[in-house]
Amino acid sequence: MIRMRMAAGLLAVATLTAATACSTSNQPAHAQGPTAAAASTHPSETLKLLLQQALPNVKGKTFTSAIVDFPPNARAMPHRHGQAFVYAYVLEGTVRSKLDDKPVTTYHQGENWVEQPGAHHVLTENTSRTKPAKLLVIFVSNTGDKLKVDDRRA
C-alpha cells in the first residue's frame, strides 16, 4: 500500500513538473540533444531533459523528466534504461512499442505505459509518415546511471 502511494505521488510530481516545464518557455532546459541515430533510413528521436534532481527522501535515486520527439517515420534504436523505472505518456501522435518478448502495442495521444527496471525496449517508433509524435518520459534511476543505452547488436 505504501509503495502504491509512493508511486502515485511520484507520477503526480512528474506530471506537475512536466506541465510546469512545458508551459514556461522562458526557462532554459537543463540539457538537450539528439539521441543516437537508429541504424536505417529512418530518422531518430531527440530527447530534451526538463528536470533532473536527486530524490531527497530516497537515497541514491534521481528523478528525471524529459520530452522525446519523434519526427515523422522516426524509430529509436533498441535500447535499455538500466535499472531505471520508466513511465511514458504520449503527448502527441501515435507510437508503437515493444518491450522484451511482449507483443507490439500501439499507444495514441493520452495513453501511457511503464517499463520495469532492466527491460529491453526492442521497438519504439512513430507510426505516421507525415505527423510527429511526442512523449513525456519520467525516469526514476540510480543516481549517475545513463538514462538510455543503445543495443547496437539488436
C-alpha positions as CSV (number, residue, x, y, z in Angstrom):
1,M,0.0,0.0,0.0
2,I,2.8,2.4,0.9
3,R,4.6,1.6,-2.4
4,M,1.5,2.3,-4.4
5,R,1.1,5.6,-2.7
6,M,4.8,6.4,-3.3
7,A,4.4,5.5,-7.0
8,A,1.3,7.6,-7.3
9,G,3.0,10.5,-5.6
10,L,6.0,10.3,-8.0
11,L,3.7,10.2,-11.0
12,A,1.8,13.2,-9.7
13,V,5.0,15.2,-9.2
14,A,6.3,14.1,-12.6
15,T,3.1,15.3,-14.3
16,L,3.2,18.7,-12.5
17,T,6.9,19.1,-13.2
18,A,6.5,18.4,-16.9
19,A,3.4,20.6,-17.2
20,T,5.2,23.5,-15.5
21,A,8.4,23.0,-17.6
22,C,6.4,22.8,-20.8
23,S,4.3,25.8,-20.1
24,T,7.1,28.2,-19.3
25,S,9.1,28.9,-22.4
26,N,11.5,31.3,-20.7
27,Q,13.0,28.6,-18.6
28,P,16.1,27.0,-20.1
29,A,16.2,23.3,-20.5
30,H,18.8,21.6,-18.3
31,A,20.2,19.7,-21.3
32,Q,19.1,18.8,-24.8
33,G,20.3,17.0,-27.8
34,P,19.7,14.1,-30.2
35,T,20.0,10.5,-29.1
36,A,21.9,8.0,-31.2
37,A,20.6,7.6,-34.7
38,A,18.8,4.3,-35.5
39,A,20.5,2.1,-37.9
40,S,18.4,2.5,-41.1
41,T,17.0,5.3,-43.2
42,H,14.5,6.2,-40.5
43,P,15.1,9.5,-38.7
44,S,15.8,9.2,-35.0
45,E,14.2,10.6,-31.9
46,T,15.5,13.5,-29.8
47,L,15.5,13.8,-26.0
48,K,15.1,17.1,-24.2
49,L,15.6,17.0,-20.4
50,L,13.2,19.1,-18.4
51,L,14.3,18.4,-14.9
52,Q,16.8,16.1,-13.3
53,Q,17.0,16.1,-9.5
54,A,18.1,13.7,-6.7
55,L,15.2,12.5,-4.7
56,P,15.7,13.9,-1.2
57,N,13.8,11.1,0.6
58,V,15.1,8.2,-1.5
59,K,18.9,8.0,-1.1
60,G,20.8,7.1,-4.4
61,K,17.8,7.7,-6.7
62,T,17.3,10.5,-9.2
63,F,14.0,11.8,-10.8
64,T,14.3,12.9,-14.4
65,S,11.6,14.2,-16.7
66,A,12.1,14.6,-20.5
67,I,10.3,15.2,-23.7
68,V,11.1,12.7,-26.5
69,D,10.3,14.0,-30.0
70,F,9.8,11.6,-32.9
71,P,9.7,13.2,-36.4
72,P,7.5,11.5,-38.9
73,N,8.6,7.9,-39.6
74,A,11.2,8.1,-36.8
75,R,12.4,5.0,-35.0
76,A,14.6,4.6,-31.9
77,M,17.4,2.0,-31.8
78,P,16.7,-0.9,-29.5
79,H,17.8,0.1,-26.0
80,R,17.6,-0.3,-22.3
81,H,17.2,2.1,-19.4
82,G,19.5,0.3,-17.0
83,Q,17.8,-0.2,-13.6
84,A,15.5,2.8,-14.1
85,F,11.8,2.6,-13.6
86,V,10.3,4.4,-16.7
87,Y,6.9,6.0,-17.2
88,A,6.0,7.1,-20.7
89,Y,2.9,9.3,-21.7
90,V,2.0,10.1,-25.3
91,L,1.6,13.8,-25.6
92,E,1.1,13.9,-29.4
93,G,0.7,11.4,-32.2
94,T,0.9,7.6,-32.1
95,V,3.8,5.4,-31.0
96,R,4.4,1.7,-31.5
97,S,6.4,0.0,-28.7
98,K,7.6,-3.5,-27.9
99,L,9.2,-4.5,-24.6
100,D,11.2,-7.8,-24.2
101,D,9.1,-10.7,-25.5
102,K,5.8,-9.0,-25.1
103,P,3.5,-8.2,-28.1
104,V,3.9,-4.9,-30.0
105,T,1.5,-2.3,-28.6
106,T,0.3,0.9,-30.3
107,Y,-0.2,3.9,-28.0
108,H,-2.2,7.0,-29.0
109,Q,-2.3,10.5,-27.6
110,G,-3.3,10.4,-23.9
111,E,-2.2,6.7,-23.4
112,N,0.8,5.6,-21.3
113,W,2.9,2.6,-20.2
114,V,5.6,1.7,-17.8
115,E,8.9,-0.1,-18.2
116,Q,10.3,-2.2,-15.4
117,P,14.0,-1.9,-14.4
118,G,16.2,-3.8,-16.9
119,A,13.5,-4.1,-19.6
120,H,14.7,-4.3,-23.2
121,H,12.9,-1.8,-25.4
122,V,13.1,-3.7,-28.7
123,L,10.9,-1.2,-30.7
124,T,9.9,2.4,-30.4
125,E,8.6,4.2,-33.5
126,N,6.3,6.9,-34.7
127,T,3.6,5.2,-36.8
128,S,3.0,8.2,-39.0
129,R,5.0,9.1,-42.1
130,T,3.7,12.7,-42.1
131,K,3.0,13.7,-38.4
132,P,5.3,14.0,-35.4
133,A,4.9,12.1,-32.2
134,K,5.9,13.3,-28.7
135,L,6.3,11.5,-25.3
136,L,6.7,12.8,-21.8
137,V,9.1,10.3,-20.2
138,I,9.8,10.0,-16.4
139,F,12.8,8.1,-15.1
140,V,13.4,7.1,-11.5
141,S,17.0,5.9,-11.8
142,N,20.1,5.2,-9.8
143,T,22.0,8.5,-9.4
144,G,24.7,8.7,-12.0
145,D,23.4,6.0,-14.3
146,K,22.9,6.6,-18.0
147,L,19.2,7.1,-18.9
148,K,19.5,5.2,-22.2
149,V,21.9,2.6,-23.5
150,D,21.5,1.6,-27.2
151,D,21.7,-2.0,-28.1
152,R,23.7,-1.9,-31.3
153,R,23.6,-5.7,-31.7
154,A,19.8,-5.9,-31.9
